[in-house]
């Protein structure tokens, strides 16, 4: 996402945030955020039953489906936690 998004890009980001909020409210999303300096990188950590389920969750993200964000699914396991 550029620092000065177009109206279309801003709408894609809003739809993405709404989707993430729904995932959180449904209990699937654990953590979401992004860096505040270039290169901008966002991270979503969510719980899924399988890799295929995780890929479906990502594919349904309007920010990804709309081409505003690129996404890559990777398995993750917490090693340490505060």
SEFIZA-3560 file (N, C-alpha, C; in Angstrom, 3 decimals):
REM SEFIZA-3560
<numar><xx>0.849</xx><yy>-1.173</yy><zz>0.000</zz><atom>N</atom></numar>
<numar><xx>0.000</xx><yy>0.000</yy><zz>0.000</zz><atom>CA</atom></numar>
<numar><xx>0.891</xx><yy>1.231</yy><zz>0.000</zz><atom>C</atom></numar>
<numar><xx>0.696</xx><yy>2.110</yy><zz>-0.971</zz><atom>N</atom></numar>
<numar><xx>1.508</xx><yy>3.327</yy><zz>-1.011</zz><atom>CA</atom></numar>
<numar><xx>1.186</xx><yy>4.264</yy><zz>0.148</zz><atom>C</atom></numar>
<numar><xx>2.122</xx><yy>5.182</yy><zz>0.403</zz><atom>N</atom></numar>
<numar><xx>1.919</xx><yy>6.152</yy><zz>1.488</zz><atom>CA</atom></numar>
<numar><xx>0.766</xx><yy>7.104</yy><zz>1.189</zz><atom>C</atom></numar>
<numar><xx>0.532</xx><yy>7.403</yy><zz>-0.073</zz><atom>N</atom></numar>
<numar><xx>-0.572</xx><yy>8.270</yy><zz>-0.482</zz><atom>CA</atom></numar>
<numar><xx>-1.500</xx><yy>7.469</yy><zz>-1.400</zz><atom>C</atom></numar>
<numar><xx>-2.372</xx><yy>6.631</yy><zz>-0.819</zz><atom>N</atom></numar>
<numar><xx>-3.207</xx><yy>5.763</yy><zz>-1.648</zz><atom>CA</atom></numar>
<numar><xx>-4.268</xx><yy>6.536</yy><zz>-2.425</zz><atom>C</atom></numar>
<numar><xx>-4.636</xx><yy>5.967</yy><zz>-3.567</zz><atom>N</atom></numar>
<numar><xx>-5.769</xx><yy>6.499</yy><zz>-4.322</zz><atom>CA</atom></numar>
<numar><xx>-7.048</xx><yy>6.174</yy><zz>-3.546</zz><atom>C</atom></numar>
<numar><xx>-8.151</xx><yy>6.766</yy><zz>-3.973</zz><atom>N</atom></numar>
<numar><xx>-9.429</xx><yy>6.449</yy><zz>-3.325</zz><atom>CA</atom></numar>
<numar><xx>-9.729</xx><yy>4.956</yy><zz>-3.423</zz><atom>C</atom></numar>
<numar><xx>-9.440</xx><yy>4.363</yy><zz>-4.558</zz><atom>N</atom></numar>
<numar><xx>-9.683</xx><yy>2.929</yy><zz>-4.751</zz><atom>CA</atom></numar>
<numar><xx>-8.807</xx><yy>2.096</yy><zz>-3.814</zz><atom>C</atom></numar>
<numar><xx>-7.542</xx><yy>2.460</yy><zz>-3.689</zz><atom>N</atom></numar>
<numar><xx>-6.643</xx><yy>1.748</yy><zz>-2.780</zz><atom>CA</atom></numar>
<numar><xx>-7.082</xx><yy>1.901</yy><zz>-1.324</zz><atom>C</atom></numar>
<numar><xx>-7.515</xx><yy>3.110</yy><zz>-0.963</zz><atom>N</atom></numar>
<numar><xx>-7.982</xx><yy>3.346</yy><zz>0.403</zz><atom>CA</atom></numar>
<numar><xx>-9.226</xx><yy>2.509</yy><zz>0.690</zz><atom>C</atom></numar>
<numar><xx>-10.121</xx><yy>2.379</yy><zz>-0.276</zz><atom>N</atom></numar>
<numar><xx>-11.319</xx><yy>1.552</yy><zz>-0.109</zz><atom>CA</atom></numar>
<numar><xx>-10.925</xx><yy>0.079</yy><zz>0.032</zz><atom>C</atom></numar>
<numar><xx>-9.945</xx><yy>-0.360</yy><zz>-0.745</zz><atom>N</atom></numar>
<numar><xx>-9.453</xx><yy>-1.734</yy><zz>-0.609</zz><atom>CA</atom></numar>
<numar><xx>-8.873</xx><yy>-1.988</yy><zz>0.767</zz><atom>C</atom></numar>
<numar><xx>-8.159</xx><yy>-1.016</yy><zz>1.310</zz><atom>N</atom></numar>
<numar><xx>-7.584</xx><yy>-1.147</yy><zz>2.649</zz><atom>CA</atom></numar>
<numar><xx>-8.688</xx><yy>-1.177</yy><zz>3.709</zz><atom>C</atom></numar>
<numar><xx>-9.735</xx><yy>-0.363</yy><zz>3.529</zz><atom>N</atom></numar>
<numar><xx>-10.862</xx><yy>-0.378</yy><zz>4.476</zz><atom>CA</atom></numar>
<numar><xx>-11.573</xx><yy>-1.729</yy><zz>4.453</zz><atom>C</atom></numar>
<numar><xx>-11.782</xx><yy>-2.275</yy><zz>3.254</zz><atom>N</atom></numar>
<numar><xx>-12.440</xx><yy>-3.580</yy><zz>3.132</zz><atom>CA</atom></numar>
<numar><xx>-11.581</xx><yy>-4.661</yy><zz>3.786</zz><atom>C</atom></numar>
<numar><xx>-10.272</xx><yy>-4.553</yy><zz>3.621</zz><atom>N</atom></numar>
<numar><xx>-9.333</xx><yy>-5.487</yy><zz>4.260</zz><atom>CA</atom></numar>
<numar><xx>-9.440</xx><yy>-5.391</yy><zz>5.782</zz><atom>C</atom></numar>
<numar><xx>-9.464</xx><yy>-4.179</yy><zz>6.318</zz><atom>N</atom></numar>
<numar><xx>-9.573</xx><yy>-4.000</yy><zz>7.762</zz><atom>CA</atom></numar>
<numar><xx>-10.904</xx><yy>-4.535</yy><zz>8.277</zz><atom>C</atom></numar>
<numar><xx>-11.983</xx><yy>-4.290</yy><zz>7.545</zz><atom>N</atom></numar>
<numar><xx>-13.289</xx><yy>-4.828</yy><zz>7.937</zz><atom>CA</atom></numar>
<numar><xx>-13.250</xx><yy>-6.358</yy><zz>7.977</zz><atom>C</atom></numar>
<numar><xx>-12.609</xx><yy>-6.960</yy><zz>6.990</zz><atom>N</atom></numar>
<numar><xx>-12.479</xx><yy>-8.418</yy><zz>6.933</zz><atom>CA</atom></numar>
<numar><xx>-11.670</xx><yy>-8.922</yy><zz>8.127</zz><atom>C</atom></numar>
<numar><xx>-10.570</xx><yy>-8.262</yy><zz>8.426</zz><atom>N</atom></numar>
<numar><xx>-9.747</xx><yy>-8.651</yy><zz>9.584</zz><atom>CA</atom></numar>
<numar><xx>-10.532</xx><yy>-8.517</yy><zz>10.877</zz><atom>C</atom></numar>
<numar><xx>-11.340</xx><yy>-7.477</yy><zz>10.980</zz><atom>N</atom></numar>
<numar><xx>-12.169</xx><yy>-7.284</yy><zz>12.172</zz><atom>CA</atom></numar>
<numar><xx>-13.164</xx><yy>-8.433</yy><zz>12.315</zz><atom>C</atom></numar>
<numar><xx>-13.766</xx><yy>-8.858</yy><zz>11.206</zz><atom>N</atom></numar>
<numar><xx>-14.686</xx><yy>-10.003</yy><zz>11.262</zz><atom>CA</atom></numar>
<numar><xx>-13.957</xx><yy>-11.266</yy><zz>11.702</zz><atom>C</atom></numar>
<numar><xx>-12.744</xx><yy>-11.489</yy><zz>11.157</zz><atom>N</atom></numar>
<numar><xx>-11.965</xx><yy>-12.660</yy><zz>11.575</zz><atom>CA</atom></numar>
<numar><xx>-11.687</xx><yy>-12.610</yy><zz>13.072</zz><atom>C</atom></numar>
<numar><xx>-11.355</xx><yy>-11.435</yy><zz>13.578</zz><atom>N</atom></numar>
<numar><xx>-11.112</xx><yy>-11.280</yy><zz>15.017</zz><atom>CA</atom></numar>
<numar><xx>-12.376</xx><yy>-11.576</yy><zz>15.820</zz><atom>C</atom></numar>
<numar><xx>-13.479</xx><yy>-11.004</yy><zz>15.385</zz><atom>N</atom></numar>
<numar><xx>-14.737</xx><yy>-11.185</yy><zz>16.105</zz><atom>CA</atom></numar>
<numar><xx>-15.200</xx><yy>-12.644</yy><zz>16.092</zz><atom>C</atom></numar>
<numar><xx>-14.840</xx><yy>-13.380</yy><zz>15.043</zz><atom>N</atom></numar>
<numar><xx>-15.185</xx><yy>-14.800</yy><zz>14.941</zz><atom>CA</atom></numar>
<numar><xx>-14.209</xx><yy>-15.673</yy><zz>15.721</zz><atom>C</atom></numar>
<numar><xx>-13.125</xx><yy>-15.062</yy><zz>16.221</zz><atom>N</atom></numar>
<numar><xx>-12.155</xx><yy>-15.797</yy><zz>17.022</zz><atom>CA</atom></numar>
<numar><xx>-11.009</xx><yy>-16.411</yy><zz>16.240</zz><atom>C</atom></numar>
<numar><xx>-10.936</xx><yy>-16.166</yy><zz>14.938</zz><atom>N</atom></numar>
<numar><xx>-9.863</xx><yy>-16.761</yy><zz>14.128</zz><atom>CA</atom></numar>
<numar><xx>-8.588</xx><yy>-15.912</yy><zz>14.146</zz><atom>C</atom></numar>
<numar><xx>-8.732</xx><yy>-14.600</yy><zz>14.131</zz><atom>N</atom></numar>
<numar><xx>-7.572</xx><yy>-13.713</yy><zz>14.069</zz><atom>CA</atom></numar>
<numar><xx>-6.948</xx><yy>-13.549</yy><zz>15.445</zz><atom>C</atom></numar>
<numar><xx>-5.653</xx><yy>-13.782</yy><zz>15.513</zz><atom>N</atom></numar>
<numar><xx>-4.910</xx><yy>-13.643</yy><zz>16.762</zz><atom>CA</atom></numar>
<numar><xx>-4.220</xx><yy>-12.287</yy><zz>16.823</zz><atom>C</atom></numar>
<numar><xx>-3.626</xx><yy>-11.867</yy><zz>15.709</zz><atom>N</atom></numar>
<numar><xx>-2.842</xx><yy>-10.634</yy><zz>15.689</zz><atom>CA</atom></numar>
<numar><xx>-2.787</xx><yy>-10.105</yy><zz>14.259</zz><atom>C</atom></numar>
<numar><xx>-2.836</xx><yy>-8.795</yy><zz>14.114</zz><atom>N</atom></numar>
<numar><xx>-2.691</xx><yy>-8.171</yy><zz>12.799</zz><atom>CA</atom></numar>
<numar><xx>-1.985</xx><yy>-6.837</yy><zz>12.972</zz><atom>C</atom></numar>
<numar><xx>-1.172</xx><yy>-6.495</yy><zz>12.013</zz><atom>N</atom></numar>
<numar><xx>-0.491</xx><yy>-5.207</yy><zz>12.049</zz><atom>CA</atom></numar>
<numar><xx>0.396</xx><yy>-5.036</yy><zz>10.837</zz><atom>C</atom></numar>
<numar><xx>1.079</xx><yy>-3.899</yy><zz>10.793</zz><atom>N</atom></numar>
<numar><xx>1.997</xx><yy>-3.637</yy><zz>9.685</zz><atom>CA</atom></numar>
<numar><xx>3.122</xx><yy>-2.736</yy><zz>10.151</zz><atom>C</atom></numar>
<numar><xx>4.186</xx><yy>-2.747</yy><zz>9.385</zz><atom>N</atom></numar>
<numar><xx>5.294</xx><yy>-1.867</yy><zz>9.691</zz><atom>CA</atom></numar>
<numar><xx>4.901</xx><yy>-0.433</yy><zz>9.340</zz><atom>C</atom></numar>
<numar><xx>5.586</xx><yy>0.528</yy><zz>9.947</zz><atom>N</atom></numar>
<numar><xx>5.284</xx><yy>1.933</yy><zz>9.705</zz><atom>CA</atom></numar>
<numar><xx>6.381</xx><yy>2.637</yy><zz>8.928</zz><atom>C</atom></numar>
<numar><xx>7.239</xx><yy>1.859</yy><zz>8.315</zz><atom>N</atom></numar>
<numar><xx>8.280</xx><yy>2.437</yy><zz>7.461</zz><atom>CA</atom></numar>
<numar><xx>8.528</xx><yy>1.481</yy><zz>6.308</zz><atom>C</atom></numar>
<numar><xx>8.979</xx><yy>2.010</yy><zz>5.196</zz><atom>N</atom></numar>
<numar><xx>9.228</xx><yy>1.161</yy><zz>4.033</zz><atom>CA</atom></numar>
<numar><xx>10.335</xx><yy>0.150</yy><zz>4.290</zz><atom>C</atom></numar>
<numar><xx>10.265</xx><yy>-0.999</yy><zz>3.692</zz><atom>N</atom></numar>
<numar><xx>9.130</xx><yy>-1.477</yy><zz>2.893</zz><atom>CA</atom></numar>
<numar><xx>7.987</xx><yy>-1.882</yy><zz>3.813</zz><atom>C</atom></numar>
<numar><xx>6.777</xx><yy>-1.426</yy><zz>3.506</zz><atom>N</atom></numar>
<numar><xx>5.623</xx><yy>-1.713</yy><zz>4.345</zz><atom>CA</atom></numar>
<numar><xx>5.270</xx><yy>-3.190</yy><zz>4.233</zz><atom>C</atom></numar>
<numar><xx>5.168</xx><yy>-3.835</yy><zz>5.382</zz><atom>N</atom></numar>
<numar><xx>4.855</xx><yy>-5.260</yy><zz>5.442</zz><atom>CA</atom></numar>
<numar><xx>3.761</xx><yy>-5.460</yy><zz>6.480</zz><atom>C</atom></numar>
<numar><xx>2.726</xx><yy>-6.165</yy><zz>6.099</zz><atom>N</atom></numar>
<numar><xx>1.658</xx><yy>-6.496</yy><zz>7.027</zz><atom>CA</atom></numar>
<numar><xx>1.765</xx><yy>-7.955</yy><zz>7.439</zz><atom>C</atom></numar>
<numar><xx>1.329</xx><yy>-8.244</yy><zz>8.648</zz><atom>N</atom></numar>
<numar><xx>1.336</xx><yy>-9.611</yy><zz>9.162</zz><atom>CA</atom></numar>
<numar><xx>-0.022</xx><yy>-9.893</yy><zz>9.791</zz><atom>C</atom></numar>
<numar><xx>-0.599</xx><yy>-11.012</yy><zz>9.399</zz><atom>N</atom></numar>
<numar><xx>-1.813</xx><yy>-11.519</yy><zz>10.032</zz><atom>CA</atom></numar>
<numar><xx>-1.481</xx><yy>-12.884</yy><zz>10.593</zz><atom>C</atom></numar>
<numar><xx>-1.773</xx><yy>-13.086</yy><zz>11.843</zz><atom>N</atom></numar>
<numar><xx>-1.614</xx><yy>-14.403</yy><zz>12.446</zz><atom>CA</atom></numar>
<numar><xx>-3.015</xx><yy>-14.849</yy><zz>12.849</zz><atom>C</atom></numar>
<numar><xx>-3.436</xx><yy>-15.949</yy><zz>12.259</zz><atom>N</atom></numar>
<numar><xx>-4.769</xx><yy>-16.456</yy><zz>12.547</zz><atom>CA</atom></numar>
<numar><xx>-4.723</xx><yy>-17.969</yy><zz>12.658</zz><atom>C</atom></numar>
<numar><xx>-5.759</xx><yy>-18.502</yy><zz>13.270</zz><atom>N</atom></numar>
<numar><xx>-5.858</xx><yy>-19.942</yy><zz>13.466</zz><atom>CA</atom></numar>
<numar><xx>-6.723</xx><yy>-20.527</yy><zz>12.355</zz><atom>C</atom></numar>
<numar><xx>-6.225</xx><yy>-21.601</yy><zz>11.752</zz><atom>N</atom></numar>
<numar><xx>-6.969</xx><yy>-22.316</yy><zz>10.720</zz><atom>CA</atom></numar>
<numar><xx>-6.802</xx><yy>-23.813</yy><zz>10.957</zz><atom>C</atom></numar>
<numar><xx>-7.782</xx><yy>-24.579</yy><zz>10.523</zz><atom>N</atom></numar>
<numar><xx>-7.748</xx><yy>-26.025</yy><zz>10.730</zz><atom>CA</atom></numar>
<numar><xx>-6.724</xx><yy>-26.728</yy><zz>9.839</zz><atom>C</atom></numar>
<numar><xx>-6.420</xx><yy>-26.130</yy><zz>8.691</zz><atom>N</atom></numar>
<numar><xx>-5.478</xx><yy>-26.735</yy><zz>7.745</zz><atom>CA</atom></numar>
<numar><xx>-4.870</xx><yy>-25.636</yy><zz>6.886</zz><atom>C</atom></numar>
<numar><xx>-3.851</xx><yy>-25.994</yy><zz>6.146</zz><atom>N</atom></numar>
<numar><xx>-3.243</xx><yy>-25.038</yy><zz>5.222</zz><atom>CA</atom></numar>
<numar><xx>-4.261</xx><yy>-24.594</yy><zz>4.175</zz><atom>C</atom></numar>
<numar><xx>-5.070</xx><yy>-25.528</yy><zz>3.711</zz><atom>N</atom></numar>
<numar><xx>-6.093</xx><yy>-25.202</yy><zz>2.711</zz><atom>CA</atom></numar>
<numar><xx>-7.086</xx><yy>-24.186</yy><zz>3.273</zz><atom>C</atom></numar>
<numar><xx>-7.486</xx><yy>-24.370</yy><zz>4.530</zz><atom>N</atom></numar>
<numar><xx>-8.375</xx><yy>-23.396</yy><zz>5.169</zz><atom>CA</atom></numar>
<numar><xx>-7.696</xx><yy>-22.032</yy><zz>5.271</zz><atom>C</atom></numar>
<numar><xx>-6.426</xx><yy>-22.015</yy><zz>5.630</zz><atom>N</atom></numar>
<numar><xx>-5.685</xx><yy>-20.756</yy><zz>5.719</zz><atom>CA</atom></numar>
<numar><xx>-5.629</xx><yy>-20.076</yy><zz>4.357</zz><atom>C</atom></numar>
<numar><xx>-5.386</xx><yy>-20.843</yy><zz>3.323</zz><atom>N</atom></numar>
<numar><xx>-5.327</xx><yy>-20.269</yy><zz>1.973</zz><atom>CA</atom></numar>
<numar><xx>-6.682</xx><yy>-19.719</yy><zz>1.546</zz><atom>C</atom></numar>
<numar><xx>-7.773</xx><yy>-20.376</yy><zz>1.943</zz><atom>N</atom></numar>
<numar><xx>-9.117</xx><yy>-19.864</yy><zz>1.639</zz><atom>CA</atom></numar>
<numar><xx>-9.376</xx><yy>-18.556</yy><zz>2.383</zz><atom>C</atom></numar>
<numar><xx>-8.968</xx><yy>-18.496</yy><zz>3.649</zz><atom>N</atom></numar>
<numar><xx>-9.140</xx><yy>-17.266</yy><zz>4.422</zz><atom>CA</atom></numar>
<numar><xx>-8.419</xx><yy>-16.110</yy><zz>3.736</zz><atom>C</atom></numar>
<numar><xx>-7.195</xx><yy>-16.341</yy><zz>3.309</zz><atom>N</atom></numar>
<numar><xx>-6.413</xx><yy>-15.297</yy><zz>2.640</zz><atom>CA</atom></numar>
<numar><xx>-7.036</xx><yy>-14.928</yy><zz>1.299</zz><atom>C</atom></numar>
<numar><xx>-7.478</xx><yy>-15.924</yy><zz>0.526</zz><atom>N</atom></numar>
<numar><xx>-8.059</xx><yy>-15.653</yy><zz>-0.793</zz><atom>CA</atom></numar>
<numar><xx>-9.345</xx><yy>-14.844</yy><zz>-0.694</zz><atom>C</atom></numar>
<numar><xx>-10.077</xx><yy>-14.969</yy><zz>0.415</zz><atom>N</atom></numar>
<numar><xx>-11.329</xx><yy>-14.226</yy><zz>0.604</zz><atom>CA</atom></numar>
<numar><xx>-11.110</xx><yy>-12.802</yy><zz>1.095</zz><atom>C</atom></numar>
<numar><xx>-9.900</xx><yy>-12.484</yy><zz>1.480</zz><atom>N</atom></numar>
<numar><xx>-9.590</xx><yy>-11.125</yy><zz>1.936</zz><atom>CA</atom></numar>
<numar><xx>-9.786</xx><yy>-10.172</yy><zz>0.759</zz><atom>C</atom></numar>
<numar><xx>-10.677</xx><yy>-9.188</yy><zz>0.890</zz><atom>N</atom></numar>
<numar><xx>-10.915</xx><yy>-8.281</yy><zz>-0.230</zz><atom>CA</atom></numar>
<numar><xx>-9.684</xx><yy>-7.490</yy><zz>-0.662</zz><atom>C</atom></numar>
<numar><xx>-8.765</xx><yy>-7.248</yy><zz>0.253</zz><atom>N</atom></numar>
<numar><xx>-7.532</xx><yy>-6.552</yy><zz>-0.118</zz><atom>CA</atom></numar>
<numar><xx>-6.655</xx><yy>-7.402</yy><zz>-1.012</zz><atom>C</atom></numar>
<numar><xx>-6.648</xx><yy>-8.691</yy><zz>-0.773</zz><atom>N</atom></numar>
<numar><xx>-5.885</xx><yy>-9.629</yy><zz>-1.602</zz><atom>CA</atom></numar>
<numar><xx>-6.640</xx><yy>-9.902</yy><zz>-2.896</zz><atom>C</atom></numar>
<numar><xx>-7.936</xx><yy>-10.230</yy><zz>-2.771</zz><atom>N</atom></numar>
<numar><xx>-8.748</xx><yy>-10.543</yy><zz>-3.953</zz><atom>CA</atom></numar>
<numar><xx>-8.811</xx><yy>-9.358</yy><zz>-4.917</zz><atom>C</atom></numar>
<numar><xx>-8.791</xx><yy>-8.129</yy><zz>-4.369</zz><atom>N</atom></numar>
<numar><xx>-8.846</xx><yy>-6.935</yy><zz>-5.200</zz><atom>CA</atom></numar>
<numar><xx>-7.505</xx><yy>-6.518</yy><zz>-5.783</zz><atom>C</atom></numar>
<numar><xx>-6.441</xx><yy>-7.244</yy><zz>-5.421</zz><atom>N</atom></numar>
<numar><xx>-5.124</xx><yy>-6.935</yy><zz>-5.962</zz><atom>CA</atom></numar>
<numar><xx>-4.403</xx><yy>-5.794</yy><zz>-5.261</zz><atom>C</atom></numar>
<numar><xx>-4.910</xx><yy>-5.359</yy><zz>-4.102</zz><atom>N</atom></numar>
<numar><xx>-4.275</xx><yy>-4.271</yy><zz>-3.374</zz><atom>CA</atom></numar>
<numar><xx>-3.089</xx><yy>-4.752</yy><zz>-2.539</zz><atom>C</atom></numar>
<numar><xx>-3.157</xx><yy>-6.015</yy><zz>-2.109</zz><atom>N</atom></numar>
<numar><xx>-2.101</xx><yy>-6.600</yy><zz>-1.287</zz><atom>CA</atom></numar>
<numar><xx>-1.684</xx><yy>-7.947</yy><zz>-1.873</zz><atom>C</atom></numar>
<numar><xx>-0.416</xx><yy>-8.268</yy><zz>-1.716</zz><atom>N</atom></numar>
<numar><xx>0.083</xx><yy>-9.603</yy><zz>-2.018</zz><atom>CA</atom></numar>
<numar><xx>0.087</xx><yy>-10.378</yy><zz>-0.712</zz><atom>C</atom></numar>
<numar><xx>-0.104</xx><yy>-11.682</yy><zz>-0.804</zz><atom>N</atom></numar>
<numar><xx>-0.140</xx><yy>-12.485</yy><zz>0.422</zz><atom>CA</atom></numar>
<numar><xx>0.595</xx><yy>-13.801</yy><zz>0.202</zz><atom>C</atom></numar>
<numar><xx>1.149</xx><yy>-14.305</yy><zz>1.284</zz><atom>N</atom></numar>
<numar><xx>1.812</xx><yy>-15.604</yy><zz>1.289</zz><atom>CA</atom></numar>
<numar><xx>1.423</xx><yy>-16.290</yy><zz>2.592</zz><atom>C</atom></numar>
<numar><xx>0.975</xx><yy>-17.523</yy><zz>2.493</zz><atom>N</atom></numar>
<numar><xx>0.595</xx><yy>-18.296</yy><zz>3.684</zz><atom>CA</atom></numar>
<numar><xx>1.805</xx><yy>-19.083</yy><zz>4.149</zz><atom>C</atom></numar>
<numar><xx>2.105</xx><yy>-18.968</yy><zz>5.437</zz><atom>N</atom></numar>
<numar><xx>3.191</xx><yy>-19.724</yy><zz>6.047</zz><atom>CA</atom></numar>
<numar><xx>2.722</xx><yy>-20.233</yy><zz>7.400</zz><atom>C</atom></numar>
<numar><xx>3.047</xx><yy>-21.476</yy><zz>7.700</zz><atom>N</atom></numar>
<numar><xx>2.724</xx><yy>-22.023</yy><zz>9.021</zz><atom>CA</atom></numar>
<numar><xx>3.564</xx><yy>-21.294</yy><zz>10.063</zz><atom>C</atom></numar>
<numar><xx>3.001</xx><yy>-21.156</yy><zz>11.255</zz><atom>N</atom></numar>
<numar><xx>3.673</xx><yy>-20.414</yy><zz>12.329</zz><atom>CA</atom></numar>
<numar><xx>3.358</xx><yy>-21.088</yy><zz>13.653</zz><atom>C</atom></numar>
<numar><xx>4.357</xx><yy>-21.139</yy><zz>14.502</zz><atom>N</atom></numar>
<numar><xx>4.166</xx><yy>-21.672</yy><zz>15.854</zz><atom>CA</atom></numar>
<numar><xx>4.896</xx><yy>-20.763</yy><zz>16.822</zz><atom>C</atom></numar>
<numar><xx>4.251</xx><yy>-20.416</yy><zz>17.901</zz><atom>N</atom></numar>
<numar><xx>4.854</xx><yy>-19.558</yy><zz>18.925</zz><atom>CA</atom></numar>
<numar><xx>5.926</xx><yy>-20.357</yy><zz>19.671</zz><atom>C</atom></numar>
<numar><xx>7.097</xx><yy>-19.763</yy><zz>19.791</zz><atom>N</atom></numar>
<numar><xx>8.184</xx><yy>-20.378</yy><zz>20.559</zz><atom>CA</atom></numar>
<numar><xx>8.257</xx><yy>-19.764</yy><zz>21.953</zz><atom>C</atom></numar>
<numar><xx>8.062</xx><yy>-18.457</yy><zz>22.045</zz><atom>N</atom></numar>
<numar><xx>8.066</xx><yy>-17.735</yy><zz>23.321</zz><atom>CA</atom></numar>
<numar><xx>6.936</xx><yy>-16.730</yy><zz>23.299</zz><atom>C</atom></numar>
<numar><xx>6.386</xx><yy>-16.470</yy><zz>24.444</zz><atom>N</atom></numar>
<numar><xx>5.339</xx><yy>-15.470</yy><zz>24.548</zz><atom>CA</atom></numar>
<numar><xx>5.479</xx><yy>-14.732</yy><zz>25.861</zz><atom>C</atom></numar>
<numar><xx>5.192</xx><yy>-13.464</yy><zz>25.836</zz><atom>N</atom></numar>
<numar><xx>5.287</xx><yy>-12.647</yy><zz>27.040</zz><atom>CA</atom></numar>
<numar><xx>4.337</xx><yy>-13.149</yy><zz>28.086</zz><atom>C</atom></numar>
//
